[in-house]
Amino acid sequence: MNCNFTEKVSSLIDGELTQAETREVERHIVSCVECQQMRADFLNLRSQIVNFETSLQPTVQNRALKK
């Protein structure tokens, strides 16, 4: 990826940008195919993570995450 906005696209998806930064990135995405794809990829990944079910008990899962 060559666009300087790719990291900001991730921050946009995560809701970490100020209102001014959000508007700037949203305007940029309209004209940047690379960032449009990045946004779609991030949203797809987020939906997959949200829908992922784990069969681990919470204590086992927390121990695994700490490692």
N, C-alpha and C positions, 0 to 999 in steps of 0.2 A: 504494500500500500504506500502510495506516494503523497497522498493528501495530508495536509497538516491538521485537518479537522477530525481525523478518525478517533483520536482519544476523546475529543469533545463530544462526539456522537455517543460514545459509551457513557459519558457523564450525563448527557441529555437523557438517555434511556433510564439511567439510575436516579434522575431527578436531582442531580447535584449542582446544576448551573443556576446562576442568578437569572432573573427575568430577561435582562439585557443579553446575556450570553445565550439563553434559550432562543430568543428571537434571531440572533445572529446565526446560530447553528441551523435553525429551521430554514432561514433564508438561503443559507449555503447549500443545504441538502437538496433544495429544489433544482439546483443547476449542476450538481455533482453526482454523476452516476456511481462513482466509487463509494461515496458516503450513503447514497440511497441503498446500495447493496449491503454496506456495513450495518446500517440501521435495521434492515430486514433480517440480517443474520443475527444481530443481537436480540431482536424481538423473538425470533424463532428459538434461539437458545434459551431465553428466559422462559418461554412457554413450555419448553421441554423440561426445564429444571422444576418449574412449578408443578408439572404433572407427574414428576418422577416419584414413585412410591418406593419406600424402603421397608425392608422386612426386619431390619435390625431393631432391637430394643433400644429405647432412648439412651440408656446408660452405656450400652455397647457402641452406639453411634457417636455419642459425645467423646468417648475414649478414643475412637478411631479418628475423629476430627482433630483432637488435640495432638495426635502423633503427626 
